């Protein structure tokens, strides 16, 4: 009977360790997702600034005015 209880204790320890590992992976994944969302927002904002700059240049010097 002692071996069975010891085996159950080891199984519980392994399960506890696996749950802790899974929680850590979830936490790292959540951080990566958050950073990805931040980078996407930064890229969208940058795209908007670049588009505004390009539109301003086109208004100042439309393609029809350029030598070609």
JOPE-V647389 format. One record per residue. N is the residue number from 0. RES is the residue in one letter. SS is DSSP state (a for helix, b for strand, c for the rest). Layout:
N/RES/SS + N/RES/SS
This chain:
0/X/c + 1/X/a + 2/X/a + 3/X/a + 4/X/a + 5/X/a + 6/X/a + 7/X/a + 8/X/a + 9/X/a + 10/X/a + 11/X/a + 12/X/a + 13/X/a + 14/X/a + 15/X/a + 16/X/a + 17/X/a + 18/X/a + 19/X/a + 20/X/a + 21/X/a + 22/X/a + 23/X/a + 24/X/a + 25/X/a + 26/X/a + 27/X/a + 28/X/a + 29/X/a + 30/X/a + 31/X/a + 32/X/a + 33/X/a + 34/X/a + 35/X/a + 36/X/a + 37/X/a + 38/X/a + 39/X/a + 40/X/a + 41/X/a + 42/X/a + 43/X/a + 44/X/a + 45/X/a + 46/X/a + 47/X/a + 48/X/a + 49/X/a + 50/X/a + 51/X/a + 52/X/a + 53/X/a + 54/X/a + 55/X/a + 56/X/a + 57/X/a + 58/X/a + 59/X/a + 60/X/c + 61/X/c + 62/X/a + 63/X/a + 64/X/a + 65/X/c + 66/X/c + 67/X/c
